[in-house]
């Protein structure tokens, strides 16, 4: 069955880098947002690789 209304985006890789705050359990794709979170909450933010399915 075909779905002409759906647009399928090809994935380049199976993983991507994100910044994660383990104290808040939040993930950020943009490093600027991670820096803002770091300044506001005084929590450390770590760069991790996530698996995208």
Secondary structure, DSSP 8 states (H G I E B T S, - for coil): ---TT------S-SEEEEEEETTTTEEESSHHHHHHHHHHH----EEEEEE--
